[in-house]
Structures are given as structure tokens and as C-alpha cells.
Amino acid sequence: MVKRLLCCLMCITFSICCFSQQTKTVDGEYTYFVPENVDLEKAKQIALERLKTQLIADEFGTTISQSNSTLVKNSNGESEVDFLSIGGSEVKGEWIETIGKPRFDISYEKDILVVRVAVKGRIREIVSSTIDVKSLVLRNGIEDRFESDSFKSGDDLFVSFQSPTSGYLVVYLIDADQRAFCLLPYQNMESGCFPVEANKRYVLFSIKNAASELKPYVDEYTMTCSHEQEMNQVYVVFSTNSFVKAIDNKHDEGLPRELSYDDFQKWLAKCRTRDTNMVLKKTTITIHK
């Protein structure tokens, strides 16, 4: 009788978990009229991210926040009252995997650059609060005030990271040629991920600021650019659950271990599907000559 009751409870729990974590396949199109100060590659990225956000919002909705404040000013002896309303929203889901490749159509309408994009992918509903980690890409400095998404060839790259809970961390960089480089764990480390302690601020890719036991392993990175301008993406992946990096190989001396972009995305999608505690922070950086 006890075994039977336990089995029933397990089935009920499993059903609730499956119901609460909805995963769906979606597809759609988006048209972006590009402002003059945005270049084509940046415009394609903006259009794609907006489409992903819209598809998630259409399926799972948004969480809307609204705050109001009153400001009283004194002008020429008379009081003036200004009302300030601040609103914001967050989608109640996350993009798990892109199926196939996004399709872009580039055209001009009345001298305005127009980017149309179509994409298909899998999304997952967010039903509980995610872990609020702090991850910043830093240029030529280790303090948070050096946060930047714009680099020049020859600039040093650092990443600061902090989590309210202990866990495991990996960092990847996707270059303009769609190669995925594993920046963390460091190349000479045998573990498949980098353990982090709760509430501790880490500065990655800096020998000077590494713990003494890590100094022999730390890799330092300087950004380079073979074209006038390139766009890279930094992926910071964290989880309270232990996981390991993707399978990669050493191809070029002086560069980190790498794998193809498609293989990286397959690994990431598999990890995120299995682990609802996994947090992804993605930052796009521009590198100029």
C-alpha cells in the first residue's frame, strides 16, 4: 500500500512538472526598418532578437511592471506638478534552440535599409524565478566601470562574474566566421567546467587577479580584427547543477580550443533542455581595426 501510494505521488509530481514547463516549436517573420546609424550586421542581429522576443511573447505573454512618481517643482513662486510613469515588460519564456538557420532578406525602400528575417525554433515557458547572476564584458580593465561592447583590435578582454549561489560556469566566444571558442574552463584545466562560489566576484582572463592556485592555468585574451569591423558574441553559461563543456579541439596555435557553431548550438540546446536551472547571458561585442 505504501509503495502504491508513493508511486502515485511520483506520477502526480512528474505530471505537474511536465505541465508547468511548456516547450513549444514556433516560427515567424519580422521586418526591421533600419536607422541610418545602424550597420547591416547589427541590424540583422536586432531584427532576429526582436523576432525571437515577439514569438515568445505571443506564445507565453509578458510580465508588465509599472511605477509612478510625482515631482513637485517650484517655478516663479508657483508649484508645478509633474507625473512620471515608468513601464517595462519581460517575456515569460526563453529561446532554447534555433531550428535550421535564420533567413534574411535585405532590401531598400525609399532609401531606407529594410531587413526581413524568418526563424524557427523551440521556446520554453518560464514558470519560476531564474537565478539572477551578474556577468559583464570588460575592456582594458577589471572593474565594472570598464564594461563595454565596443573594442578596438589590440584591446584586452575580461569578464566579471558573480552569482548568489555556488555553481558551475563556462564561457564561449563566437567569432565572425561562426567558430565557437571555449574561453573557460582554461585550456590547461582538465575539468569540464569552472566551479564558482556564492557571492564571490570573479575576474576571468586576468592572471594578476586570479587566485594563486589558478594562476598557472589562466589564459589572457587580446581581441583582433581582420576586417574593418567584426561582431563577436560572448556566451556566459551558469548552472547550480554540474555540467561539462562541449567536445572541442585545438586547431590554431595561440587560439583557444574550438568547435563549429552548429555543434556548439546543439550542445547548448541539449544542456538547457535538461537543466531548467541553467542561465545564459549573451553579449554582442563589436571590434574595430
MILUMLUM-60879 format. One record per residue (C-alpha): x negated, y negated, z negated; residue in three letters. Coordinates in steps of 0.05 Angstrom, whole numbers, plus 5000, padded with zeros to 4 digits. Layout:
MILUMLUM-60879
XYZALA
...
//
This chain:
MILUMLUM-60879
500050005000MET
494449524983VAL
490749695047LYS
497049585088ARG
498348905055LEU
491148695066LEU
491548885139CYS
497948475147CYS
494747875115LEU
488747925161MET
493247955222CYS
497147345198ILE
490746955186THR
488047145255PHE
494546925288SER
494446255252ILE
487146125274CYS
488746305346CYS
494845855346PHE
491245265315SER
485245285362GLN
488445205430GLN
483845265490THR
486445075559LYS
483945005630THR
485244335662VAL
483643955726ASP
484943265754GLY
482442665793GLU
480441955774TYR
478941325814THR
474040815787TYR
473340115818PHE
466139955801VAL
464039265775PRO
458138925810GLU
453439025752ASN
454139785750VAL
449840215797ASP
452340835833LEU
449441365787GLU
452141015725LYS
458840925759ALA
459341675775LYS
457941845702GLN
463041335677ILE
468341605724ALA
467142325704LEU
467242175629GLU
473641775635ARG
476942335674LEU
474942845620LYS
477642395566THR
484142295603GLN
485143035615LEU
484143185541ILE
488842615520ALA
494242855569ASP
493943555540GLU
492843445466PHE
494342705454GLY
490442175416THR
489641945345THR
491141195342ILE
488640735287SER
491040025277GLN
488639495228SER
490938785218ASN
487638195183SER
489537475171THR
484536905178LEU
486336215149VAL
482335635177LYS
482534905155ASN
482434415213SER
483333665202ASN
486533785135GLY
491634275163GLU
491535025153SER
491535465215GLU
493236205210VAL
490236705260ASP
492537425262PHE
487337935286LEU
489638625307SER
484439165320ILE
486539825351GLY
482840445372GLY
484141155391SER
480541825395GLU
482642425435VAL
484743035395LYS
480443525433GLY
473643655463GLU
470843855531TRP
467844555525ILE
465844745596GLU
465844475667THR
468144995717ILE
464344925782GLY
461544245800LYS
465043565797PRO
466843305866ARG
465342575882PHE
467842145939ASP
464441475949ILE
467540905990SER
468340155994TYR
474939775992GLU
474539036006LYS
467139035989ASP
468539385923ILE
464940045908LEU
470040585893VAL
468341255861VAL
473441815862ARG
471942435822VAL
475443105813ALA
473643625760VAL
476044265729LYS
474244515660GLY
476144825594ARG
478144405534ILE
479544565461ARG
484244225413GLU
481143925350ILE
485444115290VAL
480643935234SER
475443405219SER
468743515253THR
462143435216ILE
460042705220ASP
452742735239VAL
448342135256LYS
443942205317SER
440341625351LEU
435641595411VAL
429841125394LEU
424940765440ARG
417840595417ASN
419540605343GLY
422041075288ILE
427040615253GLU
434340605273ASP
433639885298ARG
429640175357PHE
435840535383GLU
436240445459SER
439040755522ASP
434240375568SER
427040605575PHE
421040405618LYS
416140905645SER
410840985591GLY
415640875532ASP
415541365475ASP
421841765458LEU
424141925387PHE
430642185359VAL
433142055288SER
438042555258PHE
441842615193GLN
447443075170SER
451743105107PRO
450843865106THR
445044335117SER
444844685184GLY
441144825248TYR
439144365305LEU
436744395377VAL
435343825426VAL
435243845502TYR
433643335556LEU
436843385625ILE
432643015677ASP
434642705744ALA
433143365780ASP
438043745737GLN
432744115697ARG
434244255624ALA
428144175579PHE
428144445507CYS
425143895464LEU
426944215397LEU
425144715369PRO
418044515385TYR
414344935436GLN
409845305388ASN
415345475338MET
417646195340GLU
424546065311SER
430245955359GLY
432845325325CYS
430644785276PHE
433344815204PRO
435444155173VAL
437143975101GLU
443343595079ALA
442742835073ASN
435542815097LYS
433642345153ARG
429242665206TYR
424942315258VAL
423742805313LEU
417742805361PHE
413242405314SER
407142745284ILE
405942165237LYS
412842225205ASN
413342985204ALA
412743395141ALA
405743655130SER
407644375146GLU
410744155212LEU
405143705238LYS
401544275275PRO
407844425314TYR
410643735332VAL
410943535406ASP
410842795424GLU
414142545487TYR
412941955534THR
418141805587MET
416141785660THR
419841575723CYS
418241785795SER
423541335826HIS
425340605814GLU
430740845765GLN
432741515737GLU
438241745690MET
436942285637ASN
441442585584GLN
439442765513VAL
443643325482TYR
443343395406VAL
446744045384VAL
448044185310PHE
451844715271SER
452444945199THR
452145655228ASN
445545955251SER
444645985327PHE
438846025375VAL
436745625437LYS
437745865507ALA
432746315543ILE
427545865576ASP
420645895608ASN
414245485614LYS
413445235686HIS
409244605686ASP
403344455640GLU
404743835598GLY
412343925603LEU
416944275553PRO
419844965566ARG
425744935614GLU
431645275646LEU
436545095701SER
442244615686TYR
447445145703ASP
444345655655ASP
444045115601PHE
451344945610GLN
453245685607LYS
449345765542TRP
452445135512LEU
459545335532ALA
458646025501LYS
455945735436CYS
461445215429ARG
466845725445THR
464446185390ARG
462845655338ASP
468145125320THR
463144805272ASN
458344625328MET
457443875340VAL
454843595406LEU
452042885413LYS
450442685484LYS
446742045502THR
445241805572THR
438841405580ILE
436241015639THR
428841005656ILE
425740445700HIS
418940405731LYS
//
